[in-house]
Amino acid sequence: HPQELSINGGKTIVMIDSGSSICYVLTSEGELWNWGYQSNGNLGRGATNSQVCQRPMKIGSPLSTKRVVYFAVNNSHVVAQT
């Protein structure tokens, strides 16, 4: 069922991409957010255990101080251009 997605109080989403069980969005401020099934560190949150992350979270270090301009998602990894 479709649901409205709110990123930290209504940030503007300029790009969205997904893999087999993960989703990433880029905001107009250059922030990269994600959610989905965490396994082997594919959500970039520092953990490698398997868990479901249902709410979007902003990607932290080392991207927290960078402005992301483009990204691409594969089934098991993500690349970001700053």
Residue frames as a rotation matrix with the C-alpha (Angstrom) as fourth column:
HIS 1
0.578 0.816 0.000 0.00
0.816 -0.578 0.000 0.00
0.000 0.000 -1.000 0.00
PRO 2
-0.129 -0.630 0.766 1.45
0.535 -0.695 -0.481 3.41
0.835 0.348 0.426 -0.95
GLN 3
0.525 0.214 -0.824 2.30
0.830 -0.344 0.439 5.70
-0.189 -0.914 -0.358 1.94
GLU 4
0.844 -0.252 0.474 3.39
-0.072 -0.928 -0.366 9.32
0.532 0.275 -0.801 2.10
LEU 5
0.263 -0.854 -0.448 7.05
0.919 0.363 -0.152 9.66
0.293 -0.372 0.881 3.01
SER 6
0.953 -0.012 0.303 8.23
-0.097 -0.959 0.267 12.49
0.288 -0.284 -0.915 5.24
ILE 7
0.178 -0.961 -0.211 11.95
0.795 0.267 -0.545 13.16
0.581 -0.071 0.811 5.48
ASN 8
-0.505 -0.492 -0.709 12.72
0.855 -0.397 -0.334 15.14
-0.117 -0.775 0.621 8.63
GLY 9
-0.164 0.544 -0.823 9.84
0.399 -0.727 -0.559 17.57
-0.902 -0.420 -0.098 8.50
GLY 10
0.741 0.667 0.077 9.23
0.305 -0.232 -0.924 17.88
-0.598 0.708 -0.375 4.79
LYS 11
-0.261 -0.879 -0.400 12.62
-0.248 -0.339 0.907 18.10
-0.933 0.336 -0.129 3.06
THR 12
0.584 0.438 -0.684 12.44
-0.730 -0.086 -0.678 18.20
-0.356 0.895 0.269 -0.74
ILE 13
0.151 -0.477 0.866 13.44
0.191 0.874 0.448 14.91
-0.970 0.098 0.223 -2.39
VAL 14
0.255 -0.145 -0.956 15.28
-0.822 -0.553 -0.135 15.37
-0.509 0.820 -0.260 -5.69
MET 15
-0.218 -0.345 -0.913 16.31
-0.769 0.637 -0.057 11.78
0.601 0.690 -0.405 -6.41
ILE 16
0.328 0.320 0.889 15.26
-0.784 0.617 0.068 8.29
-0.526 -0.719 0.453 -5.33
ASP 17
-0.069 -0.355 -0.932 16.77
-0.744 0.641 -0.189 4.87
0.665 0.680 -0.308 -6.09
SER 18
0.475 0.284 0.833 16.43
-0.805 0.524 0.280 1.39
-0.357 -0.803 0.477 -4.66
GLY 19
-0.692 -0.632 -0.349 18.06
-0.695 0.713 0.088 -2.02
0.193 0.304 -0.933 -4.60
SER 20
-0.531 0.495 -0.687 16.49
0.113 0.846 0.522 -5.36
0.840 0.200 -0.505 -3.86
SER 21
0.276 0.670 -0.689 15.50
0.824 0.204 0.529 -4.41
0.495 -0.713 -0.496 -0.31
ILE 22
-0.296 -0.406 -0.865 16.93
0.759 -0.650 0.046 -0.93
-0.580 -0.642 0.500 0.34
CYS 23
0.518 0.475 0.712 15.86
0.788 -0.589 -0.181 2.56
0.333 0.654 -0.679 -0.68
TYR 24
-0.445 -0.693 -0.567 17.83
0.781 -0.610 0.133 5.81
-0.438 -0.383 0.813 -0.77
VAL 25
0.687 0.575 0.445 16.72
0.710 -0.662 -0.240 9.39
0.157 0.481 -0.863 -1.36
LEU 26
-0.574 -0.818 0.025 18.68
0.813 -0.574 -0.097 12.58
0.093 -0.036 0.995 -1.94
THR 27
0.423 0.718 -0.553 17.35
0.756 -0.616 -0.222 15.90
-0.500 -0.324 -0.803 -0.62
SER 28
0.768 -0.075 0.636 17.77
0.409 -0.707 -0.577 19.31
0.493 0.704 -0.512 -2.23
GLU 29
0.815 -0.499 0.296 20.24
-0.572 -0.604 0.555 20.12
-0.098 -0.621 -0.777 0.59
GLY 30
0.095 -0.812 -0.575 22.53
-0.705 0.353 -0.615 17.27
0.702 0.464 -0.540 -0.55
GLU 31
-0.317 -0.124 0.940 21.62
-0.867 0.440 -0.234 14.91
-0.385 -0.889 -0.247 2.29
LEU 32
-0.437 0.129 -0.890 21.41
-0.483 0.801 0.353 11.18
0.759 0.584 -0.287 1.64
TRP 33
-0.193 0.503 0.842 18.74
-0.919 0.208 -0.336 9.23
-0.344 -0.839 0.422 3.56
ASN 34
-0.559 0.011 -0.829 17.90
-0.495 0.798 0.344 5.52
0.665 0.603 -0.440 3.52
TRP 35
-0.050 0.519 0.853 15.79
-0.870 0.397 -0.293 2.70
-0.491 -0.757 0.432 4.91
GLY 36
0.398 0.270 -0.876 15.15
-0.730 0.672 -0.124 -0.98
0.556 0.689 0.465 4.23
TYR 37
0.994 -0.043 -0.097 16.72
0.084 0.880 0.467 -4.31
0.065 -0.473 0.879 5.09
GLN 38
0.430 -0.883 0.188 20.15
-0.902 -0.428 0.053 -3.85
0.034 -0.192 -0.981 6.67
SER 39
0.908 -0.288 0.304 22.61
0.209 0.941 0.268 -6.66
-0.363 -0.180 0.914 5.98
ASN 40
0.250 -0.923 0.292 26.39
0.961 0.273 0.041 -6.61
-0.118 0.271 0.955 5.68
GLY 41
-0.355 -0.447 -0.821 26.50
0.519 -0.825 0.225 -2.84
-0.778 -0.346 0.525 6.20
ASN 42
-0.508 0.113 0.854 24.54
0.847 -0.113 0.519 -1.93
0.156 0.987 -0.038 3.04
LEU 43
0.646 0.745 0.167 22.74
0.691 -0.664 0.287 0.95
0.325 -0.070 -0.943 4.80
GLY 44
-0.113 -0.819 0.563 26.00
0.380 -0.559 -0.737 2.60
0.918 0.130 0.374 5.83
ARG 45
0.652 0.451 0.609 25.04
-0.370 -0.512 0.775 2.88
0.661 -0.731 -0.167 9.50
GLY 46
-0.182 -0.862 0.472 28.10
-0.920 -0.020 -0.391 1.12
0.347 -0.506 -0.790 10.89
ALA 47
-0.002 0.251 0.968 26.30
-0.643 0.741 -0.193 -2.14
-0.766 -0.623 0.160 11.67
THR 48
-0.673 -0.252 -0.695 26.60
-0.713 0.470 0.520 -5.38
0.195 0.846 -0.496 9.76
ASN 49
-0.819 0.435 0.375 23.87
0.135 0.780 -0.611 -7.36
-0.558 -0.450 -0.698 11.52
SER 50
-0.742 0.620 0.256 20.59
0.392 0.091 0.915 -8.09
0.544 0.779 -0.311 9.75
GLN 51
-0.515 0.648 -0.561 17.68
0.538 -0.265 -0.800 -5.84
-0.668 -0.714 -0.212 10.69
VAL 52
-0.031 0.595 0.803 14.79
0.923 -0.292 0.252 -3.96
0.385 0.749 -0.540 9.10
CYS 53
-0.763 -0.199 -0.615 15.01
0.415 -0.880 -0.231 -0.17
-0.495 -0.432 0.754 9.26
GLN 54
-0.061 0.894 0.445 11.50
0.990 0.111 -0.087 1.13
-0.127 0.435 -0.891 8.54
ARG 55
0.825 0.355 -0.440 12.07
0.354 -0.931 -0.089 4.86
-0.441 -0.082 -0.894 9.00
PRO 56
0.610 -0.626 0.487 14.35
0.406 -0.281 -0.870 6.98
0.681 0.728 0.083 6.81
MET 57
0.698 -0.502 -0.511 17.60
0.418 -0.294 0.860 7.98
-0.582 -0.813 0.005 8.50
LYS 58
0.852 -0.469 -0.234 20.24
-0.517 -0.677 -0.524 10.43
0.087 0.567 -0.819 7.32
ILE 59
0.647 -0.718 -0.256 23.54
0.560 0.675 -0.480 8.85
0.518 0.167 0.839 6.34
GLY 60
0.906 -0.348 -0.241 26.23
0.037 -0.502 0.864 9.77
-0.422 -0.791 -0.442 8.84
SER 61
0.210 -0.943 -0.258 30.01
-0.719 -0.328 0.613 9.85
-0.663 0.057 -0.747 8.63
PRO 62
-0.510 -0.778 -0.367 31.84
0.655 -0.628 0.420 10.23
-0.558 -0.026 0.830 6.31
LEU 63
-0.460 0.374 0.805 29.04
0.737 -0.346 0.581 11.83
0.496 0.860 -0.116 4.26
SER 64
0.328 0.696 -0.639 27.59
0.935 -0.338 0.111 13.93
-0.139 -0.633 -0.761 7.10
THR 65
0.085 -0.367 -0.926 29.89
0.219 -0.900 0.377 16.86
-0.972 -0.235 0.004 6.26
LYS 66
-0.903 -0.410 0.130 29.61
0.173 -0.068 0.983 16.53
-0.394 0.910 0.132 2.47
ARG 67
0.003 0.887 -0.462 26.99
-0.675 -0.339 -0.656 17.62
-0.738 0.313 0.598 -0.05
VAL 68
-0.476 -0.080 0.876 25.97
0.395 0.870 0.295 14.62
-0.785 0.486 -0.383 -2.16
VAL 69
-0.401 0.300 -0.866 25.14
-0.723 -0.684 0.097 15.51
-0.563 0.665 0.491 -5.77
TYR 70
0.203 0.447 -0.871 24.47
-0.847 0.527 0.073 12.05
0.492 0.723 0.486 -7.20
PHE 71
-0.414 -0.337 0.846 24.20
-0.712 0.698 -0.070 8.44
-0.567 -0.632 -0.529 -6.04
ALA 72
-0.038 0.388 -0.921 23.48
-0.781 0.563 0.270 5.00
0.624 0.729 0.281 -7.43
VAL 73
0.031 0.174 0.984 22.11
-0.837 0.543 -0.070 1.90
-0.546 -0.822 0.162 -5.68
ASN 74
-0.451 -0.144 -0.881 22.85
-0.594 0.785 0.176 -1.72
0.666 0.603 -0.439 -6.54
ASN 75
0.478 0.678 -0.559 21.44
-0.042 0.653 0.756 -4.80
0.877 -0.338 0.341 -4.82
SER 76
0.578 -0.290 -0.763 24.23
0.775 0.488 0.401 -4.85
0.256 -0.823 0.507 -2.22
HIS 77
-0.339 -0.739 -0.582 25.98
0.841 -0.515 0.164 -1.47
-0.421 -0.434 0.797 -2.26
VAL 78
0.836 0.547 0.052 25.65
0.533 -0.783 -0.321 2.26
-0.134 0.296 -0.946 -2.91
VAL 79
-0.382 -0.915 0.130 28.03
0.924 -0.376 0.066 4.82
-0.011 0.145 0.989 -4.37
ALA 80
0.719 0.593 -0.362 27.72
0.607 -0.790 -0.089 8.57
-0.339 -0.156 -0.928 -3.80
GLN 81
-0.158 -0.716 0.680 29.33
0.847 -0.453 -0.279 11.51
0.507 0.532 0.678 -5.58
THR 82
0.404 0.230 -0.886 30.06
0.751 -0.636 0.178 14.65
-0.522 -0.737 -0.429 -3.58
